[in-house]
Each structure stands twice: as structure tokens, then as C-alpha cells.
């Protein structure tokens, strides 16, 4: 064997060959393939159940994920995107309180569980971090349920526990509107953050082992929850307010509290959350700007720089957004984001943390807290009427 050939083969074995020597394969693409082959990429938020509710009249069979769908998600693209675990959002609009939010919530959970059951060769319900690792190891996509909007429990801790028993593993405390016990980021505040009953909701979620999701919560509400929470919180789909001044994003003061809490901010792809130009665009009088993959990478790096590498993740909001950043058009494009970060100097270990290890660590810690709390106390029987009786805004609810 001639020496140059031996050196080339050795360089390929060591992963140091140049892109040309790898048959045109980009070095960063190869790095990301290694990461996603051994670490589950966990996306914090995908609204497929709501998309099926609206576009297919709740008919899971009609919205065939084995074919190319009109939305952002199907099985082929999930596989191409290296998705190892997905939180399916079981979203309930704030307006559903008028018709019975808990009923709509049950319907959304039913849709999500039908999706998972329909494709057993690809998807499997996961209720814990160990489930994620087992399902990922079996070559399938671990599927978790995340409630979006605390209004769905209708001020009932019993309902909260029932939803947990149905498989829900996180609850976004608010959505677009301020609820009876917590202010929303995108509505007028009524409580100056979290009420006494709201604090009890957080404590009961910690006791159950249900992750507390602070996306959609007002900054004062975020701070109040962090004062109460005994377990790591998550932001299932939020970005950095220092870069894009949208009320749905996370202020630096809150990011700096993540190491103490152990929580994870899962950076979202919503264009107006990741691009200040998109957020401030006035409308039809000028060419509309478009957010880009690079914008999202900037937010990922800002969260890392302020909160720390152990406290950043990914929460796309695919199928919950009408437009996407250029380069992140659907669930097949997750590797492109990791490749961009690799080009920016991220190591494989750092990419693994972003992809899924941070979320797994936070969830394991939440489970450990729940085991301790369940030894210390039983289910809470508190009511909003008893705990918030002194709230001057109580008569508005």
C-alpha cells in the first residue's frame, strides 16, 4: 500500500479527512449524523394534533403521515430530520373556556394518542426519560404529550392529576390570555404574576413529576414560578428577548436563573420571535423580511451564553406557525441547525446537550423531586376559591 493511500484511510477512520476525501460529505454533516445516531433529538413543541383537528376534522386516519402532508410533519420528514423524541402539543385555545376547555383538552389528547397508536412501527408513547432512551434505542420516535394552556384544567387540581394520568408530561401554564391564577405574556396582567392558587398548581405539578412550562407566561409570572418551583422548569418554545423584543421571549434576568433552577429554554423557530426585522415589519408598504436559520442559531447561542450550555434546547413550533425561517422549513431540517452550530465551533458534546441531553437531565431531576415530594405529601385538595379569596381580582374570573 502506498503511503498517501494509507494516510487517507487513517484520516477517514479518525474522522479528520477533508470534505473532498469523504466523497463530498461535509465534515459538519458527518458530525451531526454521529450526534443524532446516538442522542435523541428532542423537539419541545409540535402542533400536529391541532393541525389534524382543523385540516382533517379530527380524522387521524385521513391525515396520513405515511404520505407527504400539507403541513410541516410526516413520518418521512421526521426520519430525515433525525427526530428521536417529540413533545406533541395538545393545545387548547383560550376561547375554549366558553364551551368547556377540559372537554376540548380530552379531545386533543385523544387525537395525539390516536396518532401514536396508528404508527406503532415509527412512534411510541413515552412517559419518562427512560422511556425516551428505550424507544430511541429501538429505532422509533418517542412521543410525549404536552398541554398548552393552564385554562384547560378549569381551576381544578383533580383535573390536572387526571391529565397526568392520561400521559401529559408538561403543561404550559398560560397561553394567549391571562387566566384566573397567572398572567399571560400577551395579555393584560391582572394578578401581578402568580396567585396563591397558581403557586399550588406549580407545587402539585412538581409533586406529580409534570414539567412546568413557562412559555407564554409574563416575565413577573416567570419569576414568581421560579420562586415556588422545586424542580427544573422548561420553556417548550421560546427564544431570547435580548435579541428579539417579543413579549413571548425570555428576558436575560430569567435566563440567568436557569442554572440555579436546572431548567431548559427550548429555542423556537417562530419568525417574529427570532427576527427583530420580522417582528417590527409594518406590513404591505415594504417587502416583508424573512427570518433565517442563522437567526435561530443566534438565539440558541445567546441562551447558551447567558444561561449556560446545560440549559438550552430546541422547541420548533412546527405545524403551529404559518411561516418558517429560511432553512428551517419543516421537521426534516433540524440537522441543518446543528450543522450551522458545528460550523460556529460547537463541539459534539455541546451539540448532544442541545439536541436532547439537557432536557433528559432536567426531566430526570423533576422525577427525583416528585419521588421525594410524594413521600412527604399527598394530592392537594386546595381550591381557587379558598386560596385566592383575598385576591381583589378574584371577582373578575
C-alpha positions as CSV (number, residue, x, y, z in Angstrom):
1,X,0.0,0.0,0.0
2,X,1.4,3.4,-1.0
3,X,1.9,5.8,1.9
4,X,-0.6,8.5,0.7
5,X,-3.4,5.9,0.5
6,X,-2.6,4.7,4.0
7,X,-2.7,8.2,5.4
8,X,-6.0,8.9,3.7
9,X,-7.6,5.8,5.1
10,X,-6.3,6.6,8.5
11,X,-7.7,10.1,8.3
12,X,-11.1,8.7,7.4
13,X,-11.1,6.3,10.3
14,X,-10.2,9.1,12.7
15,X,-12.8,11.4,11.2
16,X,-10.3,14.0,10.1
17,X,-10.4,13.7,6.4
18,X,-11.3,16.8,4.4
19,X,-14.8,17.1,2.9
20,X,-13.5,16.1,-0.6
21,X,-11.9,13.0,0.9
22,X,-15.3,12.0,2.3
23,X,-16.8,11.8,-1.1
24,X,-18.2,15.3,-1.0
25,X,-19.7,14.9,2.5
26,X,-19.4,18.0,4.6
27,X,-17.4,17.4,7.8
28,X,-20.2,19.2,9.9
29,X,-22.8,17.0,8.3
30,X,-20.9,13.9,9.4
31,X,-20.5,15.3,13.0
32,X,-24.3,15.9,13.2
33,X,-25.0,12.4,11.9
34,X,-22.9,11.0,14.7
35,X,-24.7,13.1,17.3
36,X,-28.2,12.2,16.1
37,X,-27.3,8.5,15.8
38,X,-26.5,8.3,19.5
39,X,-28.5,11.1,21.1
40,X,-32.3,11.6,20.7
41,X,-33.1,15.0,19.2
42,X,-36.0,16.1,21.4
43,X,-38.3,18.8,20.0
44,X,-40.2,20.6,22.7
45,X,-43.3,21.6,20.7
46,X,-45.1,20.4,17.6
47,X,-48.8,21.2,17.0
48,X,-49.7,18.3,14.7
49,X,-52.7,17.3,16.8
50,X,-54.2,20.7,16.3
51,X,-53.4,20.7,12.6
52,X,-55.3,17.4,12.2
53,X,-58.2,18.8,14.2
54,X,-58.5,21.8,11.9
55,X,-57.5,20.4,8.5
56,X,-58.9,16.9,8.8
57,X,-61.8,17.4,11.1
58,X,-60.1,15.3,13.8
59,X,-59.8,12.3,11.4
60,X,-56.4,10.9,12.2
61,X,-56.7,8.3,9.5
62,X,-57.5,10.9,6.8
63,X,-54.3,12.8,7.7
64,X,-51.9,10.1,6.6
65,X,-48.4,10.6,8.0
66,X,-47.1,7.9,5.7
67,X,-47.7,10.3,2.8
68,X,-46.4,13.8,2.2
69,X,-48.7,16.0,4.3
70,X,-49.6,19.7,3.5
71,X,-48.1,20.7,6.9
72,X,-44.6,20.6,8.4
73,X,-44.8,17.0,9.7
74,X,-44.9,13.4,8.3
75,X,-43.0,10.2,9.0
76,X,-40.6,10.5,6.2
77,X,-39.6,14.0,7.1
78,X,-39.4,13.2,10.8
79,X,-36.9,10.4,9.9
80,X,-34.9,12.7,7.6
81,X,-34.8,15.3,10.4
82,X,-33.3,12.8,12.9
83,X,-36.1,13.4,15.4
84,X,-35.6,11.0,18.3
85,X,-38.4,12.3,20.6
86,X,-41.2,14.7,20.1
87,X,-43.5,16.5,22.5
88,X,-46.8,16.7,20.7
89,X,-48.6,19.8,21.8
90,X,-52.2,19.0,22.9
91,X,-53.2,22.7,22.5
92,X,-56.5,24.2,23.6
93,X,-57.3,27.8,22.6
94,X,-58.0,30.2,25.4
95,X,-61.5,30.8,24.0
96,X,-62.4,27.2,24.7
97,X,-63.2,28.1,28.3
98,X,-66.6,29.3,26.9
99,X,-67.5,25.8,25.7
100,X,-65.6,23.7,28.2
101,X,-61.8,23.7,27.9
102,X,-61.4,20.4,29.7
103,X,-63.6,18.7,27.0
104,X,-61.5,20.1,24.2
105,X,-58.4,19.1,26.1
106,X,-59.6,15.5,26.3
107,X,-60.3,15.5,22.5
108,X,-56.8,16.8,21.8
109,X,-55.2,14.1,24.0
110,X,-57.3,11.6,22.2
111,X,-56.1,12.8,18.8
112,X,-52.5,12.7,19.9
113,X,-52.8,9.2,21.3
114,X,-54.5,8.0,18.1
115,X,-51.6,9.4,16.1
116,X,-49.1,7.5,18.2
117,X,-51.2,4.3,18.1
118,X,-51.7,4.4,14.3
119,X,-47.9,4.2,13.5
120,X,-46.5,1.7,16.0
121,X,-43.5,0.9,13.8
122,X,-42.5,4.6,14.0
123,X,-44.0,6.1,17.1
124,X,-44.4,5.0,20.8
125,X,-45.8,6.8,23.8
126,X,-43.1,7.9,26.3
127,X,-43.9,8.8,29.9
128,X,-40.4,9.2,31.3
129,X,-36.8,9.9,30.3
130,X,-36.0,6.2,30.5
131,X,-38.9,5.5,28.0
132,X,-37.3,8.0,25.6
133,X,-34.0,6.2,25.8
134,X,-35.6,2.8,25.3
135,X,-37.8,3.8,22.4
136,X,-34.9,5.7,20.7
137,X,-32.7,2.7,21.2
138,X,-35.4,0.6,19.4
139,X,-35.2,2.9,16.4
140,X,-38.6,4.6,17.0
141,X,-39.6,8.2,17.8
142,X,-40.5,8.6,21.4
143,X,-43.8,10.6,21.6
144,X,-44.8,12.7,24.6
145,X,-47.8,14.9,25.3
146,X,-47.6,18.5,26.4
147,X,-50.6,20.6,27.3
148,X,-50.6,24.2,26.2
149,X,-52.6,26.4,28.4
150,X,-53.5,26.0,32.1
151,X,-57.0,27.2,31.5
152,X,-57.7,23.6,30.4
153,X,-57.7,22.4,34.0
154,X,-60.6,24.8,34.8
155,X,-59.0,25.6,38.1
156,X,-59.1,22.0,39.3
157,X,-56.1,20.2,40.7
158,X,-58.1,16.9,40.3
159,X,-58.3,17.6,36.5
160,X,-54.6,18.3,36.5
161,X,-53.9,14.9,38.0
162,X,-56.3,13.2,35.6
163,X,-54.5,14.7,32.6
164,X,-51.2,13.5,34.0
165,X,-52.7,10.0,34.3
166,X,-53.6,10.3,30.6
167,X,-50.0,10.8,29.7
168,X,-49.5,14.5,29.8
169,X,-45.9,15.3,30.9
170,X,-45.7,19.1,30.7
171,X,-48.2,21.9,31.0
172,X,-47.7,25.4,29.6
173,X,-49.2,27.4,32.4
174,X,-50.8,30.0,30.2
175,X,-51.4,30.7,26.6
176,X,-52.6,33.9,24.9
177,X,-54.8,35.1,27.7
178,X,-54.4,35.8,31.3
179,X,-56.1,33.0,33.3
180,X,-57.6,33.1,36.8
181,X,-54.3,32.4,38.5
182,X,-51.5,33.6,36.3
183,X,-50.7,36.5,33.9
184,X,-50.0,35.8,30.2
185,X,-47.1,37.3,28.3
186,X,-49.5,38.5,25.6
187,X,-52.5,39.8,27.6
188,X,-53.1,42.5,30.2
189,X,-51.9,41.5,33.7
190,X,-54.5,41.1,36.4
191,X,-52.5,39.3,39.2
192,X,-49.1,40.9,39.2
193,X,-47.8,37.4,38.3
194,X,-48.8,34.2,40.0
195,X,-51.7,33.9,42.6
196,X,-51.7,31.8,45.7
197,X,-53.7,29.1,43.9
198,X,-51.3,29.3,40.9
199,X,-48.4,28.6,43.3
200,X,-50.4,25.5,44.4
201,X,-50.7,24.4,40.8
202,X,-46.9,24.6,40.4
203,X,-46.4,22.6,43.7
204,X,-48.8,19.9,42.6
205,X,-47.1,19.6,39.2
206,X,-43.8,19.2,41.0
207,X,-45.3,16.5,43.2
208,X,-46.7,14.7,40.1
209,X,-43.5,15.0,38.1
210,X,-45.2,17.1,35.4
211,X,-42.8,19.6,33.9
212,X,-43.7,23.2,34.4
213,X,-43.6,25.0,31.1
214,X,-43.1,28.8,31.2
215,X,-43.6,29.6,27.5
216,X,-46.4,32.2,27.2
217,X,-46.0,33.3,30.8
218,X,-45.4,37.0,31.7
219,X,-41.9,37.9,33.0
220,X,-43.3,38.6,36.5
221,X,-45.1,35.2,36.3
222,X,-41.9,33.5,35.3
223,X,-40.1,35.0,38.3
224,X,-42.9,34.0,40.7
225,X,-42.9,30.4,39.4
226,X,-39.1,30.2,39.8
227,X,-39.6,31.3,43.5
228,X,-42.0,28.4,44.1
229,X,-40.7,25.6,41.8
230,X,-38.8,22.8,43.5
231,X,-38.0,21.1,40.2
232,X,-36.5,22.3,36.9
233,X,-38.8,24.2,34.6
234,X,-38.8,24.3,30.8
235,X,-39.7,26.8,28.1
236,X,-41.0,24.5,25.5
237,X,-40.9,27.0,22.6
238,X,-39.5,30.5,23.4
239,X,-36.4,32.5,22.3
240,X,-34.3,35.3,23.7
241,X,-35.8,38.7,24.4
242,X,-32.5,40.5,24.3
243,X,-32.2,39.6,20.6
244,X,-35.9,40.0,19.6
245,X,-38.1,42.1,21.8
246,X,-41.2,40.0,21.7
247,X,-43.2,39.5,24.9
248,X,-43.2,35.7,24.3
249,X,-39.4,35.6,24.6
250,X,-37.3,35.1,27.8
251,X,-35.6,38.1,29.4
252,X,-31.9,37.8,30.3
253,X,-32.8,38.2,34.0
254,X,-34.7,34.9,33.8
255,X,-32.1,33.2,31.6
256,X,-29.6,33.9,34.3
257,X,-31.7,32.0,36.8
258,X,-31.7,28.7,34.8
259,X,-28.5,27.3,36.4
260,X,-30.0,27.6,39.9
261,X,-33.3,26.1,38.9
262,X,-31.8,23.5,36.4
263,X,-34.3,24.4,33.7
264,X,-34.1,24.4,29.9
265,X,-35.0,27.0,27.4
266,X,-36.0,25.3,24.2
267,X,-35.4,27.8,21.4
268,X,-38.3,28.2,19.0
269,X,-38.4,28.9,15.2
270,X,-41.4,31.3,15.2
271,X,-40.2,34.1,12.8
272,X,-41.4,37.0,14.8
273,X,-39.7,35.6,17.9
274,X,-36.3,35.2,16.3
275,X,-36.1,38.1,13.9
276,X,-36.4,41.7,15.0
277,X,-37.0,42.7,11.4
278,X,-39.9,40.4,11.1
279,X,-41.3,41.5,14.5
280,X,-41.2,45.2,13.6
281,X,-42.3,44.9,9.9
282,X,-45.1,47.4,9.2
283,X,-46.9,45.5,6.6
284,X,-47.7,45.7,2.8
285,X,-45.9,49.0,2.2
286,X,-42.5,47.3,2.0
287,X,-41.0,44.0,1.1
288,X,-41.6,41.6,4.0
289,X,-38.3,40.3,5.6
290,X,-37.9,36.6,6.4
291,X,-36.3,35.1,9.4
292,X,-33.5,32.7,8.8
293,X,-31.8,29.6,10.2
294,X,-28.9,31.9,11.2
295,X,-31.3,34.0,13.3
296,X,-32.4,30.9,15.2
297,X,-28.7,29.9,15.7
298,X,-28.1,33.3,17.2
299,X,-30.9,32.8,19.7
300,X,-29.5,29.3,20.6
301,X,-26.1,30.9,21.2
302,X,-27.5,33.7,23.3
303,X,-29.3,31.3,25.6
304,X,-26.1,29.3,25.9
305,X,-24.0,32.4,26.6
306,X,-26.4,33.8,29.3
307,X,-27.9,30.6,30.9
308,X,-25.2,28.2,30.1
309,X,-24.7,25.2,27.8
310,X,-26.6,22.9,30.1
311,X,-29.8,25.0,29.8
312,X,-30.6,25.2,26.1
313,X,-32.7,23.0,23.8
314,X,-34.9,23.1,20.7
315,X,-38.7,23.7,20.5
316,X,-39.7,24.3,16.9
317,X,-43.5,25.0,17.0
318,X,-43.8,23.3,13.6
319,X,-47.4,23.0,12.5
320,X,-48.3,25.8,14.8
321,X,-46.8,28.5,12.7
322,X,-47.9,29.7,9.2
323,X,-44.4,30.7,8.0
324,X,-40.9,29.3,8.9
325,X,-37.4,30.7,8.8
326,X,-35.5,30.1,5.6
327,X,-33.5,26.9,6.0
328,X,-35.9,25.5,8.7
329,X,-39.0,24.8,6.6
330,X,-40.2,21.6,8.2
331,X,-39.2,18.7,10.5
332,X,-36.6,17.4,8.1
333,X,-34.4,20.4,8.6
334,X,-33.3,20.0,12.3
335,X,-29.8,18.7,11.2
336,X,-29.2,22.0,9.3
337,X,-29.4,23.9,12.6
338,X,-27.0,21.6,14.3
339,X,-24.6,21.8,11.3
340,X,-24.7,25.6,11.4
341,X,-23.7,25.5,15.1
342,X,-21.0,23.0,14.4
343,X,-19.6,25.4,11.8
344,X,-19.7,28.1,14.5
345,X,-17.4,25.9,16.7
346,X,-19.8,23.9,18.8
347,X,-18.3,20.6,19.9
348,X,-20.1,17.2,19.6
349,X,-20.7,17.2,23.4
350,X,-22.3,20.6,23.2
351,X,-24.5,19.6,20.3
352,X,-25.6,16.5,22.2
353,X,-26.7,18.6,25.2
354,X,-28.7,20.9,22.9
355,X,-30.2,18.1,21.0
356,X,-31.6,16.2,23.9
357,X,-29.3,15.6,26.9
358,X,-30.3,18.8,28.7
359,X,-34.0,18.0,28.5
360,X,-33.4,14.4,29.7
361,X,-31.3,15.7,32.6
362,X,-33.9,18.3,33.7
363,X,-36.7,15.7,33.4
364,X,-34.8,13.2,35.5
365,X,-34.3,15.8,38.1
366,X,-38.0,16.6,38.1
367,X,-38.8,12.9,38.6
368,X,-36.4,12.7,41.5
369,X,-38.1,15.7,43.1
370,X,-41.5,14.1,42.5
371,X,-40.5,10.9,44.3
372,X,-39.3,12.9,47.3
373,X,-42.5,15.1,47.4
374,X,-44.8,12.1,47.1
375,X,-43.2,10.7,50.3
376,X,-43.8,14.0,52.0
377,X,-47.3,14.9,51.0
378,X,-50.4,13.6,49.2
379,X,-52.5,15.1,46.5
380,X,-53.5,18.7,47.2
381,X,-57.2,19.3,47.8
382,X,-56.9,23.1,47.6
383,X,-59.3,25.2,45.7
384,X,-59.0,28.6,44.0
385,X,-62.0,29.9,46.0
386,X,-60.2,29.1,49.2
387,X,-56.7,30.2,48.3
388,X,-57.4,33.3,46.2
389,X,-60.4,34.6,48.2
390,X,-58.4,37.7,49.2
391,X,-57.4,38.5,45.6
392,X,-59.1,41.8,44.6
393,X,-59.3,40.5,41.0
394,X,-61.0,37.3,42.0
395,X,-64.5,38.6,41.2
396,X,-63.4,39.1,37.6
397,X,-62.9,35.4,37.0
